[in-house]
Amino acid sequence: MSRILLHLRGIGLTFGGRPILDGVELSVAEGERVALVGRNGSGKSTLLKIAAGMVEADRGERWVQPGTTIRYLPQEPDLSGFATVLDYVAAGLGPADDPHRCTYLLRELGLTGEEEPKRLSGGEIRRAAIARTLAPAPDILLLDEPTNHLDLPAIEWLEAELKSLRSAFVLISHDRRFLEALTNRTVWLDRGQSRRLERGFAAFESWRDEVLAKEEADQQLLAKRIEQEEHWMRYGVTARRKRNMRRVDLLASLRKERKDHVGALGGVRMAASTGDLSGKLVAEAKGVSKSFGERPIVSNLDLLVMRGDRLGIVGPNGAGKTTLVKLLTGELAPDQGTIRLGTNLQRVTLDQSRQSLDPAATLADVITDGRGSSVTVNGETKHVVSYMKDFLFPPEKARTPVGVLSGGERGRLILARELAKPSNLLVLDEPTNDLDLETLDMLQEMLADYQGTILLVSHDRDFLDRVATSVLMFEGNGKWTEYAGGYSDMVAQRGMGVEARKAKPEASKPTSSQPRGEQQQAQRKLSFKEKHALETLPATMKKLEAEITSLEAKLADATLFTRDPKAFEQSATRLTAARADLAASEEQWLELELKREALEG
């Protein structure tokens, strides 16, 4: 029998008068890889912090085998106080640990170690924290959402690295494929209590459904027993009352059991508001190319998207996935080639970056766009509070500001807002971010019933397998290849997934003598002005395109030059300037979009 390394017994914790954990058990033995699962807000991250010794429970015991080393990966690592990333990673080593492993891990994760922590993007901070956690090769790893902000190459590398370690670990993740590949035990946090399955996550969902079905059957049996005892109370109490006090006590006990029972949380009820039928053709790309400076983003792409297709778009961060989507939806003009859009398209984009949410707005105002108190989905009008319940928001949260919501709640809010809009073309940009597994299941079921077309950008392999009917894969140097089927089918046809990222030379600190482009490349996050430009440039480009069309039509008049030479000259001059402005705006937007995409990873 494997030796127990960590044991939490009878853990209880209350926040604001509400019990989060109540008698929770968690044990980790040598060789065990535990999936810690549960709904958003069930206390998973809190329990992991208690296991790490960072939070003290209100009651219960924490026991650690003497000599056991534990490392914890937080969701929001703090790198302050370190001059370089390598210093931060090396600070996590013990006296007997190999310092060369720090350099190896950083290189595998696309970092050199010379980066300044204050200049790192969110994805680079996550990579540095992973290196610090793995470098000592501890006895137990406590990993809280390790795949957050990682692209597919990094996720696949991390999966292989964890498989190669001898460490036991407890893993919280919304990535179903990641959990299935790595775990051999499962602990389910549900309604403040824990249940343990001596098998990995692959067996969890069928087991969970059995547990909930048995619980429902037990509640029905309890109701039947109470009904029988109440009948006896009304008609069976005679002169033998004193002798039958046991049955009176039994009825009271049964009633208390039913009263104290906390039912399972309801599921998300998700439905997309279906728009009019689009044309059979949705988008056709012929010889499409788009570049940023000398760097090709799309090179000579031929692609046909038909009504009902579910196209998954896959590649590392910075490959230009978002740019490709904007080309296919007509938001961005190609440098070469043509994009032909179908007729009667009604597009809805799920912006999982949360940038479109006003922190001061209330949930009700976000869902209704500030218009009234009702929502119409597929012809059925609902009060906004009733509609919110479908996405697990209680009525009292209707006037809650968006700024206080968790990441998972914001994800559900965006789904609630966007799915209420009629559409026949859904653009999903990382829709799985921060959503719990139950919500992901409902989203997948909704997409399976959706009658329109889907463009999906995602790093979630399981989600791609369940949703996509074909995958457009980035092959490098602007080349994209379409493969039939989901992500696993693409890997089988291609012979490999996405290559792991290697270290890139650290960008030098910007100086006033550097060209503007080099200074922008050296920045590690978007400035306020850059964010504003990224949001406003598309509207500017549309205005310029409309102006160019108008000027071209005006200059097409063969009599204009003879009638009004001055007006002809002014229009021709303005047309040249507008074309130059449009080209500059497109280049600036593309540069910022690629930078944003790279920094998000």
Beta strands, then each sheet from edge to edge (+ up, - down):
strand 1: 4-15
strand 2: 18-29
strand 3: 33-37
strand 4: 59-64
strand 5: 70-73
strand 6: 140-144
strand 7: 168-172
strand 8: 185-190
strand 9: 193-197
strand 10: 281-292
strand 11: 295-306
strand 12: 310-314
strand 13: 336-341
strand 14: 347-351
strand 15: 374-377
strand 16: 380-383
strand 17: 425-429
strand 18: 453-457
strand 19: 470-476
strand 20: 479-484
sheet 1: 2+ 1- 4+
sheet 2: 5+ 6+ 7+ 3+ 8+ 9-
sheet 3: 11+ 10- 13+
sheet 4: 14+ 17+ 18+ 12+ 19+ 20-
sheet 5: 15+ 16-
end
